[in-house]
Amino acid sequence: MSTALVDYTREEEVIAGRTTASEIDAVVSAPLDRFPSRLWWIAFSVTGTMLGIGVVSITITVLFGLGTWGINEPVSWGFDIVNFVFWVGIGHAGTLISAILFLLRQRWRNGIARFAEAMTIFAVMCASIFPLLHTGRPWLPMYLTPYPNQHGLWVNFTSPLLWDVFAVSTYLTVSAVFWYLGLVPDFATLRDRTVKPVKKVIYSILSLGWRHSNRHWHHFERAYLILAGFATPLVLSVHTIVSFDFAVSVIPGWHTTIFPPYFVAGAVFSGFAMVQNSLILVRQYFTLKHLITLDTLEKMNKVMILTGSMVGYAYATEFFIAWYSGSQFESFVFINRALGPYAWAYWIMISCNVVFPQLFWFKKIRRSIPAMFVIGLFVNVGMWFERFVIIVTSLSRDFLPTSWGHYVPSLIDVGILIGSFGLFFTLILLFVRVAPVISLAEIKSVVPGAQPHHHS
Amino acid sequence: MGNPLHSITALFASPDALVHAVQETVKAGYTRYDVHSPYPIHGIGHSMRLRTSPLGYFALAFGLLGAFGSVGLMTWITLVDYPLVIGGKPFWSWPAFVPVAFELTVLSASVLTVVTLIVFYLKFPNNSHPLHDTPYMKRVSSDGFGISIQSDDPAFDEASVRAHLARVAGTDIAAVYYDPEMIDHGQKLFDPRFIGLLIGVALVVSGGTYIALNKVAFMEPFNWMMEQGKLKAQAPSTFFADGSGMRTPVPGTVARGFLPYAFAGKPAEAENNLANPLAPTAEVLARGRTQYLTFCSPCHGNFGRGDSRLRGQFPNPPTLLSDKVQNWPDGSIYHVITNGQNIMPSYSGQIGRDDRWAIVHYVRALERAQSAKESDLK
């Protein structure tokens, strides 16, 4: 048996085959210049319809109040908070790819970072709908912020819900700034490519007059590094603070110190599944298979098996601690999760998050587009159900059996969930038409031969 | 072309050729040159002898600003402006401030660093640079690697620059001219139009914020929460025949812990039938003093002398130190407080039964204190 020697001192190429910078420009900017295809219009009408369902549901909620939702005592956090945590989690993969993998010098991220960052922004936008509606009076959002008002009152700085406001709004702002900063050179490239005067004006404004000067790149790279350095602890803090919404309370099943790392791992897990699913469609549709390669997708699947296993380990730890704590309520909550009225949701969560991703140990499955797409889909379903299980089972049966209840979402709840998916995919469909889905500058810098040879 | 020369540009075949050309250009003594490439070239900053970008120091300063600013704001709010006990914790619960302080540190450091980068280091937005729209820019924007040597370089001489660029294997050597009319070298921050724009933006933003916070939030349909299908006390209602939302109790209803006053309008009977149920202990006198100072003193004076604080806006009542009042039994004083007398209204609504008796004790104490006898001194 012969063992093939692998030279690990040489970095693998990120891009398949031979390509040139001008070819990259042509293929990436092609969707921006041509009229949308029939497939795009079909997809757009589907997501637009979903968005419409969401708009109708939100209008009904605003007109008639939260009584149109399924929430009531004792389950006062239902679909709204489940969806909020789910969407914020989806966003985390984008920052992980764009910032953390940048700091770790993972060059394969260059092809997918732009798209993942866009997903972050859209996902956080979807997420912010839910707590805003949950306040009951979404037209008074200023009460969430500390501003000098006529009541002389301030916000409660000791409340995790207030921390959430700061965490999510900071996350959205910094992600958007990070995204835009990366887009500036690409807008300049598009400005110099386009022949249409209106587009030229728009791209000129957006590019700020970028000239690809290396005196500018010099500062630009430093600023990008600084932003990546700030975005890294930021992304970890966001889901940590979201988990504080639960962990700081005294509800059994919530009041645990494992929540912050467990939530962050789960967020990255679900986010990678969403990025992987979307990228499979994008690379197929826009023929970007040589820029977003199978190797890149395989690496994403490896991240998913890592984070999926962390999540599975956290599930096991929770059970162990519930038993080890000797707390009757804590033990009951976990037995109730697995065997109680919401056991079906619990087992969907376990099979989708812990069992199916283990198939990624097989290289064949890891590199099979249909298989990874289906597993990614399962992971998204499973992670949604994880939040459902955490929130609904703990609230529906906490301390006093006389105060137990059962939660059933209303049609309006389901409508807003569908609407949030509609908003997310509508924004993605619009994004792929107005901005390059792959960072031109970043992908060109990892084309074979793009960097000078080491000079002494 | 009559326009002045901005620079001479040249393109290079590869990043390696570009690095070599940059090194030669530096060696040749040119300082006002720039290197253009569609993506940052590793190590070219070293060849160009650029100093490390100082943006890190700005990020540190802006981060500290956010950290101290947010902690300072929270400290001022919770200690000075509106101290409020929350969950039995100290006013200054610093562990709870960590998340907000962290987020605002990151926010101010990230956003302000990028603003500094764009405004002060890149000097953007600037869409009127001579290199814009040149064939050279269109190449380096996509796949070209180029150098431009500017005409304001001290060592600039068109022929020798062209020769230099050709010698280091530059191709597409071209001159870039500019129209002095089109290039605005003025400080754009102080341009009146820019300042006007800023003022306009400030007016629109502050006006919009004012209208949103103070008007829109209280307009239909956002004030629907104010309109509820319930009746409030004192509010009119069309539901009841008398047009009032408030209901009076059924006749004869007696509230818990309350007995109707049996001697209303009958001072003689009150005088004969009522006796003070409280003993004049120090506690009762203190209670009577509080009640007296609250309810009686505005008209009767702090010491019962009839010296009203109302400065003649209301007829002064007689003194409580007169022989008439001194000789009254306790029941008569109680009766006057409960029932009212002349223009003094009944105080039974404001002062509870035991408090009225405590006031009687306190009035007795006032009388005794201000009509001391010789014998008291012994």
Boltz contact constraints between the chains, C-beta under 6 A:
constraints:
  - contact:
      token1: [A, 21]
      token2: [B, 38]
      max_distance: 6.0
  - contact:
      token1: [A, 21]
      token2: [B, 142]
      max_distance: 6.0
  - contact:
      token1: [A, 21]
      token2: [B, 143]
      max_distance: 6.0
  - contact:
      token1: [A, 22]
      token2: [B, 142]
      max_distance: 6.0
  - contact:
      token1: [A, 22]
      token2: [B, 143]
      max_distance: 6.0
  - contact:
      token1: [A, 25]
      token2: [B, 142]
      max_distance: 6.0
  - contact:
      token1: [A, 139]
      token2: [B, 222]
      max_distance: 6.0
  - contact:
      token1: [A, 140]
      token2: [B, 217]
      max_distance: 6.0
  - contact:
      token1: [A, 142]
      token2: [B, 213]
      max_distance: 6.0
  - contact:
      token1: [A, 154]
      token2: [B, 77]
      max_distance: 6.0
  - contact:
      token1: [A, 154]
      token2: [B, 82]
      max_distance: 6.0
  - contact:
      token1: [A, 157]
      token2: [B, 74]
      max_distance: 6.0
  - contact:
      token1: [A, 158]
      token2: [B, 86]
      max_distance: 6.0
  - contact:
      token1: [A, 158]
      token2: [B, 93]
      max_distance: 6.0
  - contact:
      token1: [A, 158]
      token2: [B, 96]
      max_distance: 6.0
  - contact:
      token1: [A, 163]
      token2: [B, 99]
      max_distance: 6.0
  - contact:
      token1: [A, 166]
      token2: [B, 100]
      max_distance: 6.0
  - contact:
      token1: [A, 166]
      token2: [B, 103]
      max_distance: 6.0
  - contact:
      token1: [A, 167]
      token2: [B, 103]
      max_distance: 6.0
  - contact:
      token1: [A, 170]
      token2: [B, 103]
      max_distance: 6.0
  - contact:
      token1: [A, 170]
      token2: [B, 106]
      max_distance: 6.0
  - contact:
      token1: [A, 170]
      token2: [B, 107]
      max_distance: 6.0
  - contact:
      token1: [A, 174]
      token2: [B, 110]
      max_distance: 6.0
  - contact:
      token1: [A, 177]
      token2: [B, 110]
      max_distance: 6.0
  - contact:
      token1: [A, 177]
      token2: [B, 111]
      max_distance: 6.0
  - contact:
      token1: [A, 177]
      token2: [B, 114]
      max_distance: 6.0
  - contact:
      token1: [A, 181]
      token2: [B, 114]
      max_distance: 6.0
  - contact:
      token1: [A, 188]
      token2: [B, 141]
      max_distance: 6.0
  - contact:
      token1: [A, 189]
      token2: [B, 141]
      max_distance: 6.0
  - contact:
      token1: [A, 192]
      token2: [B, 137]
      max_distance: 6.0
  - contact:
      token1: [A, 192]
      token2: [B, 138]
      max_distance: 6.0
  - contact:
      token1: [A, 192]
      token2: [B, 141]
      max_distance: 6.0
  - contact:
      token1: [A, 204]
      token2: [B, 127]
      max_distance: 6.0
  - contact:
      token1: [A, 208]
      token2: [B, 124]
      max_distance: 6.0
  - contact:
      token1: [A, 208]
      token2: [B, 125]
      max_distance: 6.0
  - contact:
      token1: [A, 209]
      token2: [B, 124]
      max_distance: 6.0
  - contact:
      token1: [A, 209]
      token2: [B, 125]
      max_distance: 6.0
  - contact:
      token1: [A, 209]
      token2: [B, 126]
      max_distance: 6.0
  - contact:
      token1: [A, 209]
      token2: [B, 127]
      max_distance: 6.0
  - contact:
      token1: [A, 211]
      token2: [B, 131]
      max_distance: 6.0
  - contact:
      token1: [A, 212]
      token2: [B, 36]
      max_distance: 6.0
  - contact:
      token1: [A, 212]
      token2: [B, 38]
      max_distance: 6.0
  - contact:
      token1: [A, 212]
      token2: [B, 140]
      max_distance: 6.0
  - contact:
      token1: [A, 212]
      token2: [B, 141]
      max_distance: 6.0
  - contact:
      token1: [A, 213]
      token2: [B, 34]
      max_distance: 6.0
  - contact:
      token1: [A, 213]
      token2: [B, 36]
      max_distance: 6.0
  - contact:
      token1: [A, 214]
      token2: [B, 35]
      max_distance: 6.0
  - contact:
      token1: [A, 214]
      token2: [B, 44]
      max_distance: 6.0
  - contact:
      token1: [A, 215]
      token2: [B, 34]
      max_distance: 6.0
  - contact:
      token1: [A, 216]
      token2: [B, 122]
      max_distance: 6.0
  - contact:
      token1: [A, 217]
      token2: [B, 40]
      max_distance: 6.0
  - contact:
      token1: [A, 218]
      token2: [B, 45]
      max_distance: 6.0
  - contact:
      token1: [A, 218]
      token2: [B, 50]
      max_distance: 6.0
  - contact:
      token1: [A, 218]
      token2: [B, 53]
      max_distance: 6.0
  - contact:
      token1: [A, 219]
      token2: [B, 53]
      max_distance: 6.0
  - contact:
      token1: [A, 219]
      token2: [B, 117]
      max_distance: 6.0
  - contact:
      token1: [A, 219]
      token2: [B, 121]
      max_distance: 6.0
  - contact:
      token1: [A, 221]
      token2: [B, 40]
      max_distance: 6.0
  - contact:
      token1: [A, 222]
      token2: [B, 53]
      max_distance: 6.0
  - contact:
      token1: [A, 222]
      token2: [B, 55]
      max_distance: 6.0
  - contact:
      token1: [A, 223]
      token2: [B, 55]
      max_distance: 6.0
  - contact:
      token1: [A, 223]
      token2: [B, 117]
      max_distance: 6.0
  - contact:
      token1: [A, 226]
      token2: [B, 59]
      max_distance: 6.0
  - contact:
      token1: [A, 226]
      token2: [B, 113]
      max_distance: 6.0
  - contact:
      token1: [A, 227]
      token2: [B, 110]
      max_distance: 6.0
  - contact:
      token1: [A, 230]
      token2: [B, 106]
      max_distance: 6.0
  - contact:
      token1: [A, 230]
      token2: [B, 109]
      max_distance: 6.0
  - contact:
      token1: [A, 230]
      token2: [B, 110]
      max_distance: 6.0
  - contact:
      token1: [A, 234]
      token2: [B, 106]
      max_distance: 6.0
  - contact:
      token1: [A, 237]
      token2: [B, 102]
      max_distance: 6.0
  - contact:
      token1: [A, 241]
      token2: [B, 99]
      max_distance: 6.0
  - contact:
      token1: [A, 441]
      token2: [B, 39]
      max_distance: 6.0
  - contact:
      token1: [A, 444]
      token2: [B, 38]
      max_distance: 6.0
  - contact:
      token1: [A, 444]
      token2: [B, 39]
      max_distance: 6.0
  - contact:
      token1: [A, 445]
      token2: [B, 39]
      max_distance: 6.0
  - contact:
      token1: [A, 451]
      token2: [B, 42]
      max_distance: 6.0
  - contact:
      token1: [A, 452]
      token2: [B, 15]
      max_distance: 6.0
  - contact:
      token1: [A, 452]
      token2: [B, 16]
      max_distance: 6.0
  - contact:
      token1: [A, 452]
      token2: [B, 19]
      max_distance: 6.0
  - contact:
      token1: [A, 453]
      token2: [B, 16]
      max_distance: 6.0
